[in-house]
């Protein structure tokens, strides 16, 4: 929780500085200063990734930050006009990462094709491999297309609208959302409690356990009148049964005292 909070605070600081710099007419702050929180986050993320591997924890955001530390430096220097490189050269760290991702996608597709034709694989595992390969393909390929179009637009090689350029990015983000619903591993519960929230709440507040076996129903005014009549009839029947049971004569047992003679 401490690591995640610190990472998001650094990310929030970068976003505030970037918005303030974009809103100011003459770039109030140098871009190298704006990117300092991201650079710090990237340096810290390297150690967090090592710690997460040793402790079997998830580290998606930390991995993304650590592999893009050089890219953040290039962005800051290019926006400050410290370097005069074209945007295709500035994006070289991203091209390296995307090439690695494309190799992973090709591996997933080839593995899925091999497992489809294998008779020893159960259908569930076969469908899982196919869905993973399709999901990774829809995640990486549109993202690569977006980056190519963006670099060409920034270098002036094309004049495509930014709305059309960001369309592949939206496809990748939607695919990432869909993959997140079926993600496995890591901690699937909030705040590191590693158990169902109801069980955690009952463990923290044992007083609530005595209400665990009580059933209840919520009544609303929009219920059907016929249902109300049926429920009222059931209640009357229960009350009449109780009254009938209470009206039955009870057996009287004479009091016997041991000290009284026959």
C-alpha positions as CSV (number, residue, x, y, z in Angstrom):
1,X,0.0,0.0,0.0
2,X,2.8,2.4,0.8
3,X,4.6,1.6,-2.5
4,X,1.4,2.0,-4.5
5,X,0.5,5.3,-2.8
6,X,3.9,6.8,-3.4
7,X,3.9,5.8,-7.1
8,X,0.5,7.4,-7.6
9,X,1.5,10.5,-5.8
10,X,4.5,11.0,-8.1
11,X,2.3,10.4,-11.1
12,X,-0.2,12.9,-9.8
13,X,2.6,15.5,-9.3
14,X,3.7,15.0,-12.9
15,X,0.2,15.4,-14.2
16,X,-0.3,18.7,-12.2
17,X,3.0,20.1,-13.5
18,X,2.2,19.1,-17.1
19,X,-1.3,20.6,-17.0
20,X,0.1,23.8,-15.5
21,X,2.8,24.0,-18.2
22,X,0.4,23.4,-21.0
23,X,-2.0,26.0,-19.8
24,X,0.7,28.7,-19.4
25,X,1.3,30.7,-22.6
26,X,5.1,30.4,-22.6
27,X,5.8,27.2,-20.7
28,X,6.2,28.5,-17.2
29,X,8.5,25.6,-16.2
30,X,11.1,23.8,-18.2
31,X,10.0,20.3,-19.3
32,X,12.9,18.6,-17.7
33,X,11.5,19.9,-14.4
34,X,8.0,18.6,-15.2
35,X,9.4,15.1,-16.0
36,X,11.4,14.9,-12.8
37,X,8.6,13.0,-10.9
38,X,8.4,10.5,-13.7
39,X,12.1,10.0,-13.7
40,X,12.1,9.5,-9.9
41,X,9.2,7.1,-10.3
42,X,11.2,5.1,-12.9
43,X,14.3,4.9,-10.8
44,X,12.3,3.7,-7.7
45,X,10.4,1.3,-9.9
46,X,13.5,-0.7,-10.7
47,X,14.0,-1.6,-7.1
48,X,10.2,-2.2,-6.7
49,X,10.3,-4.7,-9.6
50,X,13.1,-6.7,-8.0
51,X,11.3,-6.7,-4.6
52,X,8.0,-7.7,-6.3
53,X,9.7,-10.7,-8.1
54,X,11.1,-11.9,-4.8
55,X,7.8,-11.5,-2.9
56,X,5.5,-12.8,-5.7
57,X,3.6,-9.5,-6.2
58,X,2.3,-7.8,-9.3
59,X,4.2,-4.9,-10.8
60,X,2.6,-3.7,-14.0
61,X,2.9,0.0,-13.4
62,X,6.3,-0.3,-12.0
63,X,7.5,-2.4,-15.0
64,X,6.1,0.2,-17.4
65,X,7.9,3.0,-15.6
66,X,11.2,1.3,-15.3
67,X,11.5,0.3,-19.0
68,X,10.6,3.8,-20.1
69,X,13.0,5.9,-18.0
70,X,15.2,6.7,-21.1
71,X,12.1,7.6,-23.0
72,X,11.0,10.2,-20.4
73,X,14.4,11.8,-20.6
74,X,14.3,12.0,-24.4
75,X,10.8,13.5,-24.3
76,X,11.9,16.2,-21.8
77,X,15.0,17.1,-23.8
78,X,13.1,17.2,-27.1
79,X,10.3,19.4,-25.7
80,X,12.9,21.9,-24.3
81,X,14.6,21.9,-27.8
82,X,17.8,20.8,-26.1
83,X,18.2,18.2,-28.8
84,X,17.1,18.6,-32.4
85,X,16.3,15.0,-33.2
86,X,13.3,13.9,-35.2
87,X,10.5,12.3,-33.3
88,X,11.3,8.9,-34.9
89,X,14.7,8.9,-33.2
90,X,13.2,10.3,-30.0
91,X,10.8,7.2,-29.9
92,X,13.7,4.7,-30.2
93,X,13.2,3.4,-26.6
94,X,9.5,2.8,-27.4
95,X,10.4,1.0,-30.6
96,X,12.7,-1.4,-28.7
97,X,9.9,-2.1,-26.2
98,X,7.3,-2.6,-29.0
99,X,9.6,-5.0,-30.9
100,X,9.9,-7.1,-27.7
101,X,6.1,-7.0,-27.3
102,X,5.6,-8.0,-31.0
103,X,7.9,-11.0,-30.5
104,X,5.8,-12.0,-27.5
105,X,2.6,-11.7,-29.6
106,X,4.0,-13.8,-32.4
107,X,5.1,-16.4,-29.8
108,X,1.6,-16.5,-28.3
109,X,-0.1,-16.8,-31.8
110,X,2.3,-19.6,-32.8
111,X,1.8,-21.4,-29.5
112,X,-2.0,-21.1,-29.9
113,X,-1.9,-22.6,-33.4
114,X,0.2,-25.5,-32.2
115,X,-2.0,-26.2,-29.3
116,X,-5.2,-26.1,-31.4
117,X,-3.9,-29.0,-33.5
118,X,-2.6,-30.9,-30.5
119,X,-5.0,-33.7,-29.4
120,X,-3.6,-33.9,-25.9
121,X,-4.8,-30.5,-24.8
122,X,-8.1,-30.1,-23.1
123,X,-10.6,-27.7,-24.7
124,X,-10.6,-25.2,-21.9
125,X,-6.8,-24.7,-22.1
126,X,-7.1,-24.5,-25.9
127,X,-9.7,-21.8,-25.7
128,X,-7.7,-19.9,-23.1
129,X,-4.6,-19.9,-25.3
130,X,-6.5,-18.7,-28.3
131,X,-8.2,-15.9,-26.3
132,X,-4.9,-14.8,-24.9
133,X,-3.2,-14.7,-28.3
134,X,-6.1,-12.7,-29.8
135,X,-6.2,-10.3,-26.8
136,X,-2.4,-9.6,-26.9
137,X,-2.6,-9.1,-30.7
138,X,-5.4,-6.5,-30.3
139,X,-3.4,-4.8,-27.6
140,X,0.0,-4.5,-29.2
141,X,-0.7,-4.1,-32.9
142,X,-3.1,-1.1,-32.6
143,X,-0.7,0.5,-30.1
144,X,2.2,0.1,-32.6
145,X,0.0,1.6,-35.4
146,X,-0.8,4.6,-33.1
147,X,2.8,5.3,-32.4
148,X,3.8,5.1,-36.1
149,X,1.0,7.5,-37.1
150,X,1.9,9.9,-34.2
151,X,5.6,10.1,-35.0
152,X,4.8,10.7,-38.7
153,X,2.4,13.5,-37.7
154,X,4.9,15.2,-35.3
155,X,7.6,15.1,-38.0
156,X,5.2,16.5,-40.6
157,X,5.2,13.5,-42.9
158,X,1.4,13.3,-42.8
159,X,-1.5,15.6,-41.9
160,X,-3.9,13.1,-40.4
161,X,-6.2,14.5,-37.7
162,X,-5.3,13.5,-34.2
163,X,-8.8,12.1,-33.7
164,X,-8.0,9.5,-36.4
165,X,-4.5,8.9,-35.0
166,X,-5.8,8.1,-31.5
167,X,-8.4,5.6,-32.8
168,X,-6.0,2.7,-32.6
169,X,-5.0,3.8,-29.1
170,X,-8.7,3.6,-28.0
171,X,-8.8,0.0,-29.4
172,X,-5.7,-0.9,-27.3
173,X,-7.2,0.6,-24.2
174,X,-10.5,-1.2,-24.6
175,X,-8.7,-4.4,-25.1
176,X,-6.6,-3.8,-22.0
177,X,-9.8,-3.2,-20.0
178,X,-11.2,-6.5,-21.3
179,X,-8.0,-8.4,-20.4
180,X,-8.0,-6.9,-16.9
181,X,-11.3,-8.6,-16.1
182,X,-9.9,-12.0,-16.8
183,X,-6.4,-11.4,-15.3
184,X,-5.1,-14.0,-12.8
185,X,-2.4,-13.8,-10.2
186,X,-1.5,-11.1,-7.7
187,X,-3.9,-9.8,-5.1
188,X,-7.5,-9.6,-6.4
189,X,-8.9,-8.0,-3.3
190,X,-8.7,-4.4,-2.2
191,X,-6.0,-3.0,0.2
192,X,-4.0,-6.2,0.5
193,X,-6.5,-8.0,2.7
194,X,-6.2,-11.2,0.6
195,X,-9.6,-12.6,1.5
196,X,-13.3,-11.9,0.8
197,X,-14.4,-8.5,2.1
198,X,-17.3,-9.9,4.1
199,X,-15.0,-12.4,5.9
200,X,-12.5,-9.7,6.6
201,X,-15.2,-7.4,8.0
202,X,-16.5,-10.2,10.2
203,X,-13.0,-10.9,11.4
204,X,-12.4,-7.2,12.3
205,X,-15.8,-6.8,13.9
206,X,-16.7,-10.0,15.7
207,X,-19.9,-8.3,17.0
208,X,-21.4,-8.5,13.5
209,X,-21.1,-12.3,13.5
210,X,-24.2,-12.7,15.7
211,X,-26.3,-11.2,12.8
212,X,-24.9,-13.6,10.3
213,X,-27.7,-16.2,10.5
214,X,-30.6,-13.7,10.5
215,X,-32.6,-13.6,7.2
216,X,-34.4,-10.4,6.2
217,X,-36.3,-9.0,3.3
218,X,-36.7,-5.4,2.1
219,X,-40.3,-4.3,1.4
220,X,-41.2,-1.5,-0.9
221,X,-44.4,0.3,-1.6
222,X,-44.4,-0.8,-5.3
223,X,-45.2,-4.4,-4.5
224,X,-48.2,-6.1,-6.0
225,X,-51.4,-5.9,-3.8
226,X,-52.0,-9.6,-4.5
227,X,-48.6,-10.4,-3.0
228,X,-49.4,-8.3,0.0
229,X,-52.7,-10.2,0.5
230,X,-50.9,-13.6,0.2
231,X,-48.2,-12.5,2.7
232,X,-51.0,-11.2,5.1
233,X,-52.8,-14.5,4.8
234,X,-49.6,-16.4,5.7
235,X,-49.0,-14.2,8.7
236,X,-52.6,-14.8,9.9
237,X,-52.3,-18.5,9.5
238,X,-49.1,-18.5,11.5
239,X,-50.8,-16.5,14.2
240,X,-53.8,-18.7,14.3
241,X,-51.6,-21.8,14.6
242,X,-49.8,-20.3,17.5
243,X,-53.1,-19.3,19.1
244,X,-54.5,-22.9,18.6
245,X,-51.4,-24.4,20.2
246,X,-51.6,-22.0,23.1
247,X,-55.3,-22.9,23.7
248,X,-54.7,-26.6,24.1
249,X,-54.9,-27.8,27.7
250,X,-51.6,-28.6,29.3
251,X,-51.1,-31.7,31.4
252,X,-50.9,-31.1,35.2
253,X,-48.3,-33.2,37.0
254,X,-49.0,-33.5,40.7
255,X,-46.3,-32.3,43.1
256,X,-44.7,-35.3,44.9
257,X,-42.8,-34.6,48.0
258,X,-40.5,-37.3,49.3
259,X,-40.9,-36.2,52.9
260,X,-44.8,-36.7,52.8
261,X,-45.8,-40.3,53.9
262,X,-48.2,-42.4,51.8
